[in-house]
Amino acid sequence: MRKAKHGEPLAFARQRARGEDLDTECVDWPYRLVDGYGRLDLDGRPRGAHQVVLELAGFARPDAASEARHLCGRSPCVNLAHLRWGTRSENQQDRFR
Protein backbone atom coordinates (compact mmCIF):
# COMPACT_ATOMS: atom_id res chain seq x y z
CA MET A 1 0.00 0.00 0.00
CA ARG A 2 1.36 3.44 -0.86
CA LYS A 3 2.10 5.99 1.83
CA ALA A 4 -0.74 8.50 2.14
CA LYS A 5 0.01 12.18 1.69
CA HIS A 6 -0.79 14.41 4.65
CA GLY A 7 -4.51 15.15 4.67
CA GLU A 8 -5.55 12.40 2.24
CA PRO A 9 -7.14 10.12 4.87
CA LEU A 10 -9.18 12.97 6.37
CA ALA A 11 -10.27 14.08 2.88
CA PHE A 12 -11.37 10.51 2.13
CA ALA A 13 -13.29 10.35 5.45
CA ARG A 14 -15.05 13.62 4.63
CA GLN A 15 -16.01 12.28 1.20
CA ARG A 16 -17.47 9.12 2.75
CA ALA A 17 -19.32 11.16 5.40
CA ARG A 18 -21.22 13.08 2.71
CA GLY A 19 -22.91 9.81 1.79
CA GLU A 20 -23.53 10.96 -1.78
CA ASP A 21 -23.00 7.51 -3.24
CA LEU A 22 -24.50 5.28 -0.58
CA ASP A 23 -25.14 1.82 -1.85
CA THR A 24 -25.00 -1.74 -0.64
CA GLU A 25 -21.32 -2.28 -1.48
CA CYS A 26 -18.67 -2.03 1.20
CA VAL A 27 -16.10 0.75 0.82
CA ASP A 28 -12.81 -0.32 2.38
CA TRP A 29 -10.53 2.21 4.06
CA PRO A 30 -7.53 2.49 1.67
CA TYR A 31 -5.00 3.81 4.19
CA ARG A 32 -3.50 2.53 7.46
CA LEU A 33 -5.19 -0.50 9.00
CA VAL A 34 -4.67 -1.66 12.59
CA ASP A 35 -6.25 -4.99 13.57
CA GLY A 36 -8.36 -4.76 10.41
CA TYR A 37 -9.81 -1.33 11.25
CA GLY A 38 -9.04 1.84 9.33
CA ARG A 39 -7.06 4.39 11.32
CA LEU A 40 -6.20 8.04 10.87
CA ASP A 41 -4.60 10.66 13.06
CA LEU A 42 -6.97 13.44 14.02
CA ASP A 43 -5.96 16.25 16.35
CA GLY A 44 -2.74 14.40 17.12
CA ARG A 45 -4.29 11.11 18.16
CA PRO A 46 -5.15 7.90 16.30
CA ARG A 47 -8.86 7.41 15.63
CA GLY A 48 -11.00 4.75 14.02
CA ALA A 49 -11.88 5.79 10.47
CA HIS A 50 -15.41 4.41 10.88
CA GLN A 51 -15.91 6.57 14.00
CA VAL A 52 -14.61 9.68 12.25
CA VAL A 53 -16.91 9.10 9.26
CA LEU A 54 -19.94 8.91 11.57
CA GLU A 55 -18.92 12.06 13.42
CA LEU A 56 -18.20 14.02 10.22
CA ALA A 57 -21.64 12.99 8.92
CA GLY A 58 -23.21 14.65 11.98
CA PHE A 59 -23.82 11.54 14.04
CA ALA A 60 -22.25 12.38 17.39
CA ARG A 61 -21.44 9.51 19.73
CA PRO A 62 -24.55 9.22 21.95
CA ASP A 63 -22.52 8.41 25.06
CA ALA A 64 -19.08 7.21 26.10
CA ALA A 65 -20.16 3.56 26.09
CA SER A 66 -21.40 3.63 22.48
CA GLU A 67 -19.37 1.84 19.81
CA ALA A 68 -19.30 2.35 16.07
CA ARG A 69 -20.99 -0.67 14.51
CA HIS A 70 -20.34 -2.15 11.08
CA LEU A 71 -23.75 -3.44 10.00
CA CYS A 72 -21.99 -5.30 7.19
CA GLY A 73 -19.69 -7.06 9.69
CA ARG A 74 -16.54 -5.89 7.84
CA SER A 75 -14.13 -3.88 9.99
CA PRO A 76 -12.34 -1.95 7.16
CA CYS A 77 -15.64 -0.70 5.67
CA VAL A 78 -16.39 3.04 5.86
CA ASN A 79 -19.60 3.14 3.79
CA LEU A 80 -21.84 5.47 5.82
CA ALA A 81 -24.84 3.24 5.01
CA HIS A 82 -23.11 0.41 6.91
CA LEU A 83 -22.20 2.39 10.06
CA ARG A 84 -24.24 3.13 13.19
CA TRP A 85 -23.58 3.86 16.85
CA GLY A 86 -24.75 1.14 19.19
CA THR A 87 -24.09 -0.90 22.26
CA ARG A 88 -21.23 -3.35 22.71
CA SER A 89 -23.74 -6.21 22.47
CA GLU A 90 -25.14 -4.92 19.15
CA ASN A 91 -21.60 -4.45 17.85
CA GLN A 92 -20.68 -8.05 18.71
CA GLN A 93 -23.84 -9.36 17.04
CA ASP A 94 -22.95 -7.54 13.80
CA ARG A 95 -19.83 -9.70 13.47
CA PHE A 96 -21.95 -12.82 13.01
CA ARG A 97 -24.49 -11.54 10.49
Summary of the structure (lengths in Angstrom):
residues: 97
radius of gyration: 12.7
end to end distance: 29.0
largest distance: 36.5
contacts: 249
relative contact order: 0.20
helix: 30%
strand: 23%
